[in-house]
Amino acid sequence: HFDLSEEELTRLMETMTSNGVEKNADSNLTTLGYQDLEEPTSISFYFKDFDSKELFVDFLDQYNEDMENEDEEKVIQYTDITGILMSSVSTIVNSVTYVLIAFVSISLIVSSIMIGIITYISVLERTKEIGVLRAIGASKKNISSIFNAETFIVGLCSGLLGVGVTSALVPPINYVIHTLTNNYDINAVLPLKAALVLVVLSIILTLISGLIPSKQAAKKDPVLALRSE
């Protein structure tokens, strides 16, 4: 049924037949958007989640691979619009992630250098203490262990402090995200495994930073150390 007047219908038909191309009922219906269910020109699929989409795409790829060896006319041409969009989004997210990783790496390097400098200053200020310890029988390994233990404690405390502050900031961050986006499916979280890895990484970095100062402390001559003021 056409909700058109006779004049409007006449103009429509004249427009459809004025380009010199042969017209018939089927081509006119196709132009108007009608399709024969027995001979579809395209089919759109909508999936409930990404896992279902990936399974269907894998099925199509396997089918096309089989048909290329049997009958190429049966190969299905498809466009994964969601996949293309997600690929673009993933590229942008990965680029931002790499930039953030670069900044974090620089911060870790700078903090490691600062920890090493602080430990070295501690060694210089406690030279006489080192001499006293060596004089009462402490070995070079004992002296090195003292400073390594201190850097271990510094790394442990800093890691726990960082994880604690992050955990405390998660609820307000989620509140801001939910308020601005009105989407309660997006949440910032700090997994337990990630928190443990961060603490361990903090300890390892501080221990590495304190290795050189602790070795220098262990190599100090006890006589010269006792004479220092």
C-alpha positions, 0 to 999 in steps of 0.5 A, a space after each residue: 500500500 502506498 500512502 501517495 496521491 496519484 500525482 506523487 506516484 506518477 512523479 515517483 515512477 517517472 523519476 525511477 524510469 528516467 535514467 535510461 536503465 531498464 526497469 521492471 517490477 523486481 528492480 523497482 521493488 529493490 529500489 524501494 527497499 523491498 527484498 525477497 526472503 528467498 533471495 536475500 542480498 544481505 543478512 545482518 546478525 546481532 549478537 548478545 555479547 562479544 564471545 558469541 560474535 567471535 564464535 560466529 566469525 570463526 565459523 564463517 572463516 572456517 566455512 569460507 576456507 572450506 568453500 574456497 577449495 570446493 566452490 568459490 561461488 559459495 564463499 560468503 563476503 561479510 563485514 565485521 562492523 563491530 570488529 572494525 570499531 573495536 579494532 580502532 578503539 583497541 588501537 587508541 587504547 593501546 597507544 594511550 597505554 604505551 604512553 602511560 607505561 613510558 611515563 610510569 617507567 620513567 617515574 620508577 627509574 627516577 624513584 629508584 635513583 633517588 632511593 639509591 642516593 638516599 641510601 648512599 647518604 645514609 651510608 656517609 652519615 653513619 660511617 662511624 656507626 659502621 666502624 663501631 659495628 666492624 670493631 665489635 665483630 660484625 662482618 662485611 656481610 652483616 653490614 651489607 645486610 643492615 642496609 639491605 634490610 632498611 631498603 627492604 623495609 622502605 620498599 615494603 612500606 612504600 608499596 603498601 602505602 601506594 596500594 592502600 592509597 589506591 584502594 581508598 581512591 577507588 570508591 570516589 573514582 567510581 562515584 565520579 565515573 558513574 556520575 559523569 557517564 551515568 553508566 554503572 557498568 564501568 568500574 575502577 578496581 584494584 585486583 588483589 593479585 595486581 596489588 601483590 605484584 605492585 608491592 613485590 615490584 616495589 620491594 625488588 626495585 628498592 633492593 636493587 637501588 640499595 645494592 651499590 650503597 650497601 656494598 660500599 658500606 661493607 667495604 669501608 675500612 673499620 679504622 678509617 670509619 672509626 676516625 670519621 666525625 
